[in-house]
């Protein structure tokens, strides 16, 4: 009778498990301990505050920048205000109005507003400021050739104050407008227009001269 051997076939369909040593389970690697952080010591200075805090001195130094920034660096130009500007030529009978483009480069005639005792002309100009979203109003201040102020200049200043009270935070500037009307009339005559029959056109043209001079001066500023 043949020798009897233990059953080494394993489950059905598998080959006999012969000569295969058992594989032990893997062991997790031990993480090395993190060394303790050494405390950092910052040197301090002991201050005796029993008598109160020491006096604080605020010192400033005046720097002259008229010749430019230190080291020859140029002073950067100040930013220009964006938006339309309104030019005003104040007359005893009519008010000429001019307006600029949104970039503040070119002035154009807009309207002639009749003066009124009930100050409805001021209300009309205030409505133009709101309608065109004007950022500045330029009022011409007529002066004599010598530079002295007269009755017309006084009237222009009073008109600008009254207008400023109607347009809120929109600034109103007075500018010297000597010869603005003469310049406007000469320009219209050069273009073949009869200035005697078109007084309202002269008022608008004078407002254009006032506003354009202001825009050019602002563009030339550093």
Buried (B, 14 or more C-beta within 10 A) or exposed (E): EEEEEEEEEEEEEEEEEEEEEEEEEEEEEEEEEEEEEEEEEEEEEEEEEEEEEEEEEEEEEEEEEEEEEEEEEEEEEEEEEEBBBBBBBBBEEBBBBBBBEEEBEEBBBBBBBEBEEEEEBBBBBBEBBEEBEBBBBBBBBBBEEEEEEEEBBEBBBEBBEBBBEBBEEBEBEBBBBBBBBEBBBEBBEEEEBEBEEBBBBBBBBBBBBBBBBBBEEBEEEE
